[in-house]
Amino acid sequence: MHAEAGDLLRGVASAAAGWADVSAGSLSALACDPARSRGRLFAEPPAPTRNAYQRDRDRIVHSTAFRRLVYKTQVFLNHEGDLFRTRLTHSLEVAQLGRSIARALGLNEDLVEAVALAHDLGHTPFGHAGQDALNECMAGQGGFEHNLQSLRVVDRLEERYPAFDGLNLTFETREGVLKHCSRAHAEHLELTEPGGVGRRFIDRTQPSLEAQLCNLADAIAYNAHDIDDGVRSGLISMGQLMEVGLFAHYHQQALDDHPALEHKPRRLLYETIRRMLSDQVYDVIDTTRQAVARAGVRTLEDVRQAGPLVAFGADMKARSSALKKFLFASLYRHPQVMHTTGQAQQVVRELFAAYVDTPAEMSADFAAATDLQRTVADYIAGMTDRFALREHERLTGTRLL
């Protein structure tokens, strides 16, 4: 970080009541403290060597759903190339970015890491294509949303402990996992957990700064790695990217500092993305500290009553949004990706129909459940790409993708 930027951050930090002296390595008064956690749905004695958020992180890493992420699509199907991101590598990148920002802001790194590693546990096979198809299949039963499904995974679907379903995570980790929620779903959650993780969507309050941070780290990560994967796949070109202001700025900056990179396109791409990531991180740190100072927040409750505080500055937000629009139009809606998307949705729809028609085709635990359609959605959502394809071929005799 440039010295003048560091001076600005320190100056803003000192002006913000309750903000940490980051240089001392202490937590901000606005950070979530595991010793003051709102606790777990099922009371447990504390672990002797780990705080509550570290324990959450460890439970997530050892979960079945987390291991499955290695074979779940980010943009490109897992079999399309060994070096493309998967949901697992994406989650690790979000955790890295989130921890870096949290450390600078004096927020709780362990909580950020737990939320980052769990945020995509409910994603279907085949990425957003699978989610959209499953949402259509479940239209009459409240739909399907991967974010709500992630909470369902950690609260109910994991089966690892003798005394409860799910992972029994802390309120703060679960709150961070549920980053989006419709009012109807929030009201349903409120019925089973009054004052719980759904309440803020009814009251229109904010989650912790750690949860807000993970939301933004998620966007920073996928914009950057989708550039890398898009170029690697050949679906987007450097020429196209040079029309995007955010990318072109750091591309030229990299060339100015290292002219020899003109003849090393792969290194030039990496250096451009690295600089883009770094400045986005610094921008979030700077903007968040200023927002905290302006809002005058002093406590966690103040944070919840304030508007969003973890954010990009106006200029970086505009440039990041332009990059996101470019990726949507040029990569996510590329004809080759759309062809794959169509086939992936066919797999999910036909699997859903087959299991609803013949529940015994599912594993025994799922086949015995009473809420058939929701159970089928749970079963399909938990699949990896390759297991879904094998099951589809077994049940339909058709080989796709």
N, C-alpha and C positions, 0 to 999 in steps of 0.2 A: 504494500500500500504506500502511496506517496506520502511524504511527511506532512504536507499541508492537509491532506485528507485525514490523517491520523489525528492531527491537532484539532481539526473541526469536530471529529467524533468525540474526542475527550472533552472538548468544551461543551458540546451539547449534553454529553452524559452527566457532567457535573451540574448542569442547570436543571436536569430532570430529577425532581424529588423522588427518592426511593430507588434511583437507578444504581446499579452496582459500580464499584470501582473495579473495572474489568482487569486492570493491571495487577490487582491484588489477588486475582483468581477466585473471588467470592461470587456467590450468587446474588443477583439482583433481588430486592424486596418484591419485585413483580414476577419473579420466577416461581414455578410450582415447587414446593418443598415436599419430598416424599414423607417426611415425618408428620406433615399436616394433610396428607391425602384424605380425600373423602371415603377412601376405603374400597373394599371389594363387595360384590353381591353376597358372597359367602365368607364369613369371618375366618381368618387363618392366623396362626401365630406368625410373627415376623421371622424372616430368614436370618440366621446368625451372622452372615458375612456379606449380605447384599441388601441395598435399600429396595423399597417397593417397586420403583421403576426399573431398576436393574433386573429384578425378578421377572417383571413383565416382559422385558426384552428377551430374557433367556427362555421363557415359556414360548414366546413367538418363534424364536429361532429353532426350537426343538419340535415345533408343531408339524403335523402332516401337511397342512395347507401351505406352510412356508416352503417345504421341500418341493411341492408341486409347481411352484412358481417358475422353476427352472425350465419347465416344458410348457409354459403358457406364453402366448403371443404378446408382444408389445405392438409392433407394427407388422413385422414379417414373421411368418410362421416359422416354428422352431426348425423344421427340416430344410428351410430355404437357404440356410447358411450358418456356419458355426460361430461367426463373430457378431451376428446381429444381436441387439439387446433382447432379453426376455423380461418377463415381469420380475424375476428375481434380480437380475443385474440392474434393472431400473430401480428397484427398491433399495438396493445397496447404494446406488448413486444418490438417491434422495437422502438417505441416511447420512452420507458423507457431507453433502452440501448443508444439510440441516444442522449437523453437529458443528460445522465450521462457523456458521452464522450464530448459533446459540452460544458458542464459547465467547465470541466477540461481544455479544449482548448481555452476557451474564445470565443466560437462561439455562434451564436444566437439560444438559446434553443427553442424559439417560432417557428422559421422557421423550425428547425429540427422536432419538434413535428408535425407541419402541414404537412410536406412532408411525414413523417412516417405514419400518420393516413390516408393519401390519396393514398399512393403508390399502393394499391391493389383494389381500387374502381372499376376498370374495369375488375376484374377477373370474369370468367364465373362460373356457378355452376360446381361442381365436379372437381375443381382445374385444374391442367395442362391437365388432360384427356379431360375436356370440352374445354379448349383452343385449343388443338390439333385438336379435331373434328371440331370445328367451323372454324379453319384455313383452313382445308381441304374443308369445304363447301364453303368458300369464296375465294378459290384459283383463280378464274377468275376475282375477284373484288379487288385484292390487298391484300388478306389474312386477317387474324385477329391476333392481338397481344395484350395481356392484358395490357401491359404498355401504348401503344398508346390509348387503350380504356379508361384507367384511365383519360388521358388528355381529351378525348372526353366527358367523364362523367362530369368533372368539367367545361368544356368549353361550352357544348351544351345540354347534356341530362337531367341534373337536371333542374326542372321547379319550382322555388320558388319565383322568383322576377318579378315585373311587367315590368321592363324596359329592361331586357336582359335575354337570355337563360344562363344556367349554373350557376356557383357560382361566376364568375367574380373575380377570385383569382389574387393575385399579380404575376408578371412575375417570381419572385424568387421561389415561391411555385410551379408554373406550370413547371418551369425548372427542379426542383427537382423531380416532378412526372414523367416527361419524361426522365427516366434514360437510356433507350435504344431506338434506332430509326434507321431504315435503311436509306440509302441515298435517295432512291426513296420517302419514306414517308417524310423525312426531306425537300426535294425539293417541295413536295406538300404543306407542312405546310408553307414554305417560300412564296409560291404564295399568300396565304391568310393573312399571317402575316410577311411581310418583316422585316428581322432583329430580328425575334422573337425567340421562344423556339426551333425551328428546325435549326436555323442558325449554332449552334456550331457543329452539326453533319456534316455539309458541310465544315466548316472551320477547323474542327478537333481540336477545343479548348475544355477546361474543364469547367464544371459547378462550382458553388460556393463550398466552403469547406463544407458547410452544406449539399448540395446535395450529394457530395462524401461520406460524413459521413453516410448518410442514406442508401446508397448502401451497405456499409460494415456492418452496424448494422443489416440490413435485413439478410445477410448471417450468421452472428453470432447468431441471434435469431433462425433461422430455423434449423441450425445444432444442437443447444442445445435442442430445444423443440421436434425435431423429434427423438432424442435419447429417451427422456422421453416417448413420445407417442408410439414409437416402442417397448420399453420394456413393457409398460403397456398393449399393445395389444397382447404381446406374440410372435410377429413376429421376433423380434431380442432378443438375450439372452445376459446376462452379459458375458458369455464365449466368444461369438463372439466379443463383444466390447473390451474385454481385448487384442484382437489382433490388436487393433487400438491404435497407440502410444499416441496420444493426450489424449484419454480417460484413458488409462492404467496408465499414469503418475499421473493424479490427483486422480484416484481411489486409488493408492498406497499411495499417500500423505495423503489422507483422513484417510485411515486405520492406517497409522503411527501415526497420531495425535489423532485419536479416535478409538482405537482397538475394543471397544464395538460395533462399527457399523458393524462388521463382522456378527453379529446376527440380524441386522436390515437393511435388503437389500434395502428397500425403502428409508430410511434416508441416507444410504450410496450412493445410486444413486443421490439423491438430492444434497448431499454435493459435490460429484464428479462434477456434472454439474455446481454447484455454483462456485467452484474453477476454473473450465475451463472457464466459462464466465468472471470471474473477471480478470484472467490473459490475456485473449484475449483483454478485454477493456484496461488494462494497456499497453499492447503491442501496440495497435493502438495509444494511446496517446503518448507513447514514440517515436514510429516510425514516426508519423506525425510531431511531433516537430522537430525531426532531419531532416526530409525531407524539412520542411519549412526553416530551418537554411541553409541547403546545397543549396537550390534553390535561396536563397536571395530575396525572394518575399517580397514586401513592401505594395502592394495595391491589391485590388480586381482584377484589370485588370492584374496584374502580375500573380495572381493565375490562371486566365483563360488561360494565355499564357503558363504557365508551364505544365509539365506532371502531372499525378495524384499524389496527395500529401498525401491523407488520405489512409493509407494502413497498413497491417501487416508487421512486420519484416520478413526477409527471412525464418527463422526457423519456426515461427508461421504460416506463409503462407503455407509452405510445409506440416506441421502437420494438419492444417485445411483442406487443399485440400485432404489429405489422408482420413480424416473423411468423407468429402463430397462424395468421391468415394465409401467408404464403405456403406454409407446410400443409395446411388443410387443403388448399386448392391444388397444389402441385404434387404432393406426396400421398396424403390420405385419400384423395379422390383421383389419383392416377389410375388410368384404365386397367393396368395390370393388378394394382391393389384392389380395385373394385371387382375385378373378375374373381379374385381369391375370396373377397368379402362375400360375394353372392353364393359361392359354393360353401363357405363356412356357415352361412346362415341356413342353407339347405340342410346341412348336417345336423345342426341344432334343432331345427323344426322337426325333422324326421325322427330324430332320437326322442324328442319330447312326445310325439304322437305314438311311437312304438312303446315307450314305457307306460304311458297312460293306458294304452290298450292292453298291455300285458305286463303288469307290475313285477311279476316273477322274474322277468329278464334283468331286473336290478339285483344288486347284492341283497342278501337276506334281511339285513337290518333296515334297509330302505323299503324293500318290498312289503314289510309288515306294518309300515306306518299308516296312519288313518287319514291324514290330510294329503291325499294322493298327489295333486298337482304341485303343491308347494314342495313336497318331498321329491318329486321328479325334478323340479327346478334346482333343489339343493344337490341332487345327485349329478346332474349335468354340469352345474356351476363348479363342482369340485373336480371335474375331469381335467386332465392335461390335453393338449392338442392331439397328441398321438393316440391316447387312449380313446378319445372321442371318435377319431377316425376309424380305429379298429372296431369299436362297438358299432359304429354306423355300418361298416361293411358287413359285420357279422349279422346284423339285424335286417338289413335291406338287400344285401348282395350287390350293392353298388359301391364302387371305389371312387372317391373324390379326392381332389387335392393331391 
